[in-house]
Structure formats: structure tokens, C-alpha cells
Amino acid sequence: MPQPATLTATEREVLDDVARGLSNIQIALKQFRSHETIRTHVKNILAKLKARNRAHAVAIAYNTAILRCPLPHLPTTQAIPRLVSPPGRARCEPGQPGRAATALARNGVRHRRGPR
């Protein structure tokens, strides 16, 4: 297996943020650097890893152990966030069946239940 590319500490930090799905501008704001500097770091990372794009660079980094995935990445006790309905749109709440259909009927929208 070929030797993993040697990335600088800054390049590893940028690559970690790329792996988290951040854009160059978001990384620049997070690291207090210019987005042009981040772009240069990303170009250097792609060249050193011989990657075609950002996703390929992240895949190579995980496969060569440059980056390590912390397990578990989501705690099992973390609550699933609730979706917030836009204003004026009804949403059924647990334990209150039919609330959305009632709100739709109140707004003049007919709701058909069951198969056609």
C-alpha cells in the first residue's frame, strides 16, 4: 500500500471541515482565514492525495487513516428534531388525529381519504 500523503496540520484541519460538508467560505469563517487561503489549501490537499474532487479526497483520507471517524458520531440518546410547520399550515400532532384535515377543511380544501 502506498504511503499516505503528508498533510500539514492546517491542511488536516481544512480536510476535517471538508469532510463535515462545509464550504470554503464556511471553513474560512470558522478558521478565521481568507476563503482564498482555504481554496489554496483545498487545492493542495487534492494534489497531495491525487483526488479528483472534495468527496474523493475525503474518501481517500478515511481509507488511508488520515482522518478517523469518531464512533458513534451520533449519541443514541440524542432526540430527533421535530419538524416545524410553516405558518398557516396545519400538522398532525401525536395523539390528535385528524387535526390537519380539519384545518384544511376550514381553509376550503377538500381532503379525500382512502383509495380512489
SVG drawing of the C-alpha trace seen along z (x, -y; Angstrom):
<svg xmlns="http://www.w3.org/2000/svg" viewBox="-64 -37 69 39">
<polyline fill="none" stroke="black" stroke-width="0.4" points="0.0,0.0 1.4,-3.5 2.4,-5.8 -0.3,-8.2 0.3,-11.8 1.8,-14.0 -0.6,-16.9 0.2,-19.9 -1.7,-20.5 -3.7,-23.2 -4.5,-21.0 -5.7,-18.3 -7.9,-20.8 -9.3,-22.0 -9.8,-18.4 -11.7,-17.6 -14.0,-20.6 -14.4,-19.5 -15.4,-16.0 -18.1,-17.7 -19.5,-19.1 -18.6,-22.8 -18.0,-25.1 -14.8,-27.1 -16.4,-30.2 -17.8,-28.4 -14.4,-26.9 -12.8,-30.4 -15.2,-31.9 -14.7,-29.0 -10.9,-29.2 -10.6,-33.0 -8.8,-32.8 -9.5,-34.1 -11.6,-32.0 -8.8,-32.3 -6.4,-30.7 -8.9,-27.9 -9.2,-27.4 -5.5,-27.1 -5.3,-24.6 -8.1,-22.5 -6.2,-22.6 -3.0,-21.4 -5.0,-18.6 -6.4,-17.4 -2.9,-17.5 -1.3,-15.6 -4.0,-13.0 -4.3,-12.8 -8.0,-13.2 -10.5,-14.3 -12.7,-16.3 -13.5,-17.1 -15.6,-13.9 -12.8,-11.8 -10.3,-13.5 -12.4,-12.7 -12.8,-9.0 -9.0,-8.7 -8.4,-10.4 -10.6,-7.9 -9.2,-4.9 -5.6,-5.9 -6.4,-6.8 -5.5,-10.5 -8.9,-11.1 -10.6,-8.9 -14.3,-8.6 -15.3,-9.1 -17.7,-6.4 -20.5,-6.7 -21.0,-10.0 -24.5,-10.4 -25.3,-9.7 -28.1,-7.2 -29.8,-9.5 -30.0,-12.4 -33.5,-13.4 -34.7,-13.6 -35.5,-17.2 -39.2,-18.0 -40.1,-19.5 -41.6,-22.9 -44.6,-23.6 -44.6,-26.9 -47.1,-29.5 -50.6,-28.8 -50.0,-25.1 -51.5,-22.5 -49.6,-19.4 -51.0,-16.4 -49.6,-16.0 -49.3,-12.7 -52.5,-11.9 -54.5,-14.4 -55.5,-12.5 -57.4,-14.5 -56.2,-17.9 -54.6,-18.6 -57.7,-17.5 -59.8,-19.8 -57.6,-22.7 -57.6,-22.0 -61.4,-21.8 -61.5,-25.1 -59.5,-26.7 -61.8,-25.3 -59.6,-22.5 -61.3,-19.1 -59.4,-16.1 -60.2,-12.7 -59.3,-9.6 -58.7,-6.2 -58.1,-4.8 -59.7,-6.3"/>
</svg>
